[in-house]
């Protein structure tokens, strides 16, 4: 009987994993992956443009030198080698930016920091347990609105500072410390009866709440400013005001 029960439990667990993966295809994880692909494509496009400009400059310089003095086969080979070297350097530097997604630097502008943090979450997500991945997906779902509000705010704004520290220092530090814990020890309970995985999930949930609160605070400031402007326009240029101005001019 216990064997049958084990089989049923394993079947249910497999079903839960499959349905979870299917849900992710149309959820925040898919949206985050699409944003990452957009950023990668933009990075590749910038690298290709830099290579094209560099190649044109190399051969333009070779043409100018050849116009003044024949460069011969040696000069042609030198220009060809310069082209290859410049292209290789640009590809290598662009490739490092595309392949690696380090934690956001603390000196990035607000909007760029959110983008870098979004990329960071996409890359580290796969190394986390399923429950933590769900919290990462919830954080990713908050980021588009957070970016829209943060990129209009000064980096020294208190709300922006909280979000920036969380994205560039605290959360990457949490995930780095988690990665350093050997897998065999992640299920052991601490003094409060919680495992490393459970602590990770709790911390990610708290971070999601904090980022959502920052986004809401900034959005409500924008809503309040919009409401104030709307009230002013209504009181200043409402129908009665327009009619009274028209009457006075006639």
Secondary structure as GFF3:
##gff-version 3
##sequence-region A 1 250
A	DSSP	alpha_helix	2	25	.	.	.	ID=ss1
A	DSSP	alpha_helix	28	68	.	.	.	ID=ss2
A	DSSP	alpha_helix	72	99	.	.	.	ID=ss3
A	DSSP	alpha_helix	110	125	.	.	.	ID=ss4
A	DSSP	alpha_helix	130	150	.	.	.	ID=ss5
A	DSSP	alpha_helix	158	165	.	.	.	ID=ss6
A	DSSP	pi_helix	166	170	.	.	.	ID=ss7
A	DSSP	alpha_helix	171	180	.	.	.	ID=ss8
A	DSSP	three_ten_helix	183	185	.	.	.	ID=ss9
A	DSSP	alpha_helix	196	237	.	.	.	ID=ss10
A	DSSP	alpha_helix	239	249	.	.	.	ID=ss11
###
